[in-house]
Amino acid sequence: MIFWLLACVPKATQEETGDTDPSVDTDPVDTDAEALAADDARVRALTGLPEGDVPCAEPQLVRVRETVDGDTFHAVPEGEERYFSVRVIGVDTPEVAHDDPAECYGNEAWEWAENRLGGRLVWLTFDAECLDIYDRTLAYVFRSNDEDGFFDRALARNGYATPLTIPPNDTYEDEIAADTRAARDEGAGLWSACER
């Protein structure tokens, strides 16, 4: 209550009366917007991201509009309003509840994806085929150049997904299999929570 009252007093009055605390920023700044802008700038600057041996398209910068489940989301290209569905290559996460009950660890995989991708810019890179039978864009997803920034592999490494290789999109099949083995050996995520 006291903070709210001080925030309502004009700055000049606070300074004149000595009621200001230099550690309290009374100038309202949307730090979430600033953090998002800094994150956007960092993601825009990424280059040299892994892609398939013979990619079907050039890398594309998009904003995640909505996460559908752990391995599928809707994305909007920068400067556009149309969105399209993206299916992450190489992994399969448990299903979330739609008309049927969620599969074991499906909601957790969706929450993990939402926390990392929701509303954020990501780079999509491609392998040999760009679309699946449901007209979803098939892509590798990146938020940074480090290991954790390769979203497809991070899903497997953290125990939210199992490998799903559908040739010819199999460039990172071995890496995703190794990530999955490591998660299983550590009992990470679904490997300890679900009967397999």
C-alpha positions as CSV (number, residue, x, y, z in Angstrom):
1,M,0.0,0.0,0.0
2,I,2.8,2.5,0.9
3,F,4.6,1.7,-2.4
4,W,1.4,2.3,-4.3
5,L,0.9,5.7,-2.6
6,L,4.5,6.7,-3.3
7,A,4.2,5.7,-6.9
8,C,1.2,8.0,-7.2
9,V,3.1,11.0,-5.9
10,P,4.8,13.0,-8.7
11,K,8.5,12.5,-8.9
12,A,9.4,16.1,-8.1
13,T,7.4,16.0,-4.9
14,Q,9.1,12.7,-3.8
15,E,12.5,14.2,-4.5
16,E,11.7,17.4,-2.6
17,T,10.4,15.6,0.5
18,G,13.2,13.0,0.4
19,D,10.7,10.1,0.3
20,T,12.5,8.4,-2.5
21,D,14.4,5.2,-2.1
22,P,17.2,5.1,-4.8
23,S,16.8,1.3,-4.9
24,V,13.2,1.5,-6.0
25,D,12.6,2.4,-9.6
26,T,9.4,4.6,-9.5
27,D,9.5,5.1,-13.3
28,P,7.3,2.3,-14.6
29,V,9.3,0.3,-17.2
30,D,8.0,-2.8,-18.7
31,T,11.0,-5.0,-18.1
32,D,9.2,-8.0,-19.7
33,A,9.0,-6.0,-22.9
34,E,12.6,-5.0,-22.6
35,A,13.7,-8.6,-21.9
36,L,11.6,-9.8,-24.9
37,A,13.2,-7.2,-27.2
38,A,16.7,-8.2,-26.0
39,D,15.8,-11.8,-26.6
40,D,14.4,-11.0,-30.0
41,A,17.6,-9.2,-31.0
42,R,19.8,-12.1,-29.8
43,V,17.7,-14.7,-31.8
44,R,17.7,-12.5,-34.9
45,A,21.5,-12.4,-34.8
46,L,21.9,-16.2,-34.9
47,T,23.7,-17.6,-37.9
48,G,25.1,-20.9,-39.0
49,L,22.3,-23.0,-37.5
50,P,22.3,-26.7,-38.2
51,E,20.0,-27.9,-41.0
52,G,19.5,-30.9,-43.1
53,D,22.1,-32.2,-45.6
54,V,19.9,-31.0,-48.5
55,P,17.4,-28.5,-47.0
56,C,14.1,-28.0,-48.8
57,A,14.0,-24.3,-47.9
58,E,16.1,-21.4,-46.5
59,P,16.1,-20.8,-42.7
60,Q,13.1,-18.8,-41.6
61,L,12.6,-16.5,-38.6
62,V,9.1,-16.8,-37.0
63,R,7.3,-15.9,-33.8
64,V,5.6,-18.8,-32.0
65,R,1.9,-17.8,-31.8
66,E,0.6,-20.9,-29.9
67,T,2.0,-24.2,-28.8
68,V,-0.4,-27.0,-29.6
69,D,1.6,-29.7,-27.8
70,G,5.2,-30.5,-27.1
71,D,6.2,-31.0,-30.7
72,T,3.7,-28.8,-32.7
73,F,3.1,-25.1,-32.7
74,H,1.6,-22.3,-34.8
75,A,4.1,-19.7,-36.1
76,V,3.8,-16.3,-37.8
77,P,6.6,-15.1,-40.1
78,E,8.0,-11.7,-39.1
79,G,6.0,-8.9,-40.7
80,E,3.0,-11.1,-41.6
81,E,-0.3,-12.0,-40.0
82,R,-0.9,-15.5,-41.5
83,Y,0.2,-18.4,-39.4
84,F,1.1,-21.9,-40.2
85,S,1.6,-25.1,-38.2
86,V,5.1,-26.4,-37.5
87,R,5.9,-30.0,-36.6
88,V,9.3,-30.5,-34.9
89,I,11.5,-33.0,-36.8
90,G,12.9,-36.1,-35.2
91,V,10.9,-36.4,-32.0
92,D,7.5,-37.4,-30.8
93,T,6.0,-36.0,-27.5
94,P,3.0,-37.6,-25.7
95,E,-0.4,-36.3,-26.7
96,V,-2.2,-33.6,-24.7
97,A,-5.9,-33.9,-23.9
98,H,-8.0,-32.9,-26.9
99,D,-11.0,-35.2,-27.1
100,D,-9.3,-38.0,-25.3
101,P,-7.4,-38.0,-22.0
102,A,-3.8,-36.8,-22.2
103,E,-1.1,-39.5,-22.6
104,C,1.4,-39.8,-19.8
105,Y,3.7,-36.7,-19.7
106,G,1.8,-35.0,-22.6
107,N,0.8,-32.0,-20.5
108,E,4.2,-31.7,-19.0
109,A,5.8,-31.8,-22.5
110,W,3.3,-29.1,-23.7
111,E,4.1,-26.9,-20.7
112,W,7.8,-27.2,-21.2
113,A,7.5,-26.3,-24.9
114,E,5.2,-23.4,-24.0
115,N,7.7,-22.0,-21.4
116,R,10.5,-22.1,-24.0
117,L,8.7,-21.1,-27.1
118,G,5.4,-19.3,-26.4
119,G,5.4,-15.9,-27.9
120,R,9.1,-16.0,-28.8
121,L,11.1,-15.7,-32.0
122,V,12.7,-18.9,-33.2
123,W,14.6,-19.9,-36.3
124,L,13.3,-22.8,-38.4
125,T,15.8,-24.8,-40.5
126,F,14.8,-27.6,-42.8
127,D,15.7,-31.1,-44.0
128,A,14.8,-32.8,-47.3
129,E,11.0,-32.5,-47.0
130,C,9.2,-29.4,-45.9
131,L,5.7,-30.6,-45.3
132,D,4.1,-33.7,-43.7
133,I,0.8,-35.4,-44.8
134,Y,-1.2,-32.9,-42.7
135,D,0.4,-29.9,-44.4
136,R,2.4,-28.9,-41.3
137,T,5.8,-27.4,-41.9
138,L,8.6,-29.8,-40.8
139,A,11.4,-28.0,-39.1
140,Y,14.3,-28.0,-36.7
141,V,13.8,-25.3,-34.2
142,F,16.4,-23.0,-32.7
143,R,16.6,-20.4,-29.9
144,S,20.4,-20.2,-29.6
145,N,23.5,-21.8,-31.1
146,D,24.3,-23.8,-28.0
147,E,23.1,-27.4,-27.3
148,D,20.1,-26.3,-25.3
149,G,19.0,-24.0,-28.1
150,F,18.4,-26.9,-30.5
151,F,14.8,-27.4,-29.4
152,D,14.3,-30.8,-31.1
153,R,17.3,-32.3,-29.3
154,A,16.4,-30.5,-26.0
155,L,13.0,-32.2,-26.0
156,A,14.7,-35.6,-26.2
157,R,17.5,-34.8,-23.8
158,N,15.2,-33.6,-21.1
159,G,12.9,-36.6,-21.3
160,Y,9.9,-35.0,-23.0
161,A,10.0,-37.0,-26.3
162,T,11.0,-40.2,-27.9
163,P,12.7,-40.4,-31.3
164,L,10.6,-40.3,-34.4
165,T,12.6,-40.7,-37.6
166,I,10.7,-40.3,-40.9
167,P,13.1,-40.4,-43.9
168,P,14.3,-38.4,-45.7
169,N,14.2,-36.0,-42.7
170,D,16.8,-37.9,-40.8
171,T,20.0,-35.8,-40.7
172,Y,20.1,-35.6,-36.8
173,E,18.7,-39.1,-36.2
174,D,21.8,-40.3,-34.4
175,E,22.1,-37.2,-32.2
176,I,18.5,-37.4,-31.1
177,A,18.8,-41.1,-30.4
178,A,21.9,-40.4,-28.2
179,D,19.9,-37.6,-26.4
180,T,17.1,-40.0,-25.8
181,R,19.4,-42.7,-24.4
182,A,20.9,-40.2,-22.0
183,A,17.5,-39.1,-20.8
184,R,16.4,-42.7,-20.3
185,D,19.6,-43.6,-18.5
186,E,19.1,-40.7,-16.1
187,G,15.4,-41.4,-15.7
188,A,14.5,-37.9,-16.9
189,G,10.9,-36.8,-17.5
190,L,8.7,-39.5,-19.0
191,W,11.3,-42.2,-18.5
192,S,10.7,-42.2,-14.8
193,A,7.0,-41.0,-14.8
194,C,5.5,-43.3,-17.4
195,E,5.5,-47.1,-17.8
196,R,7.5,-47.9,-21.0
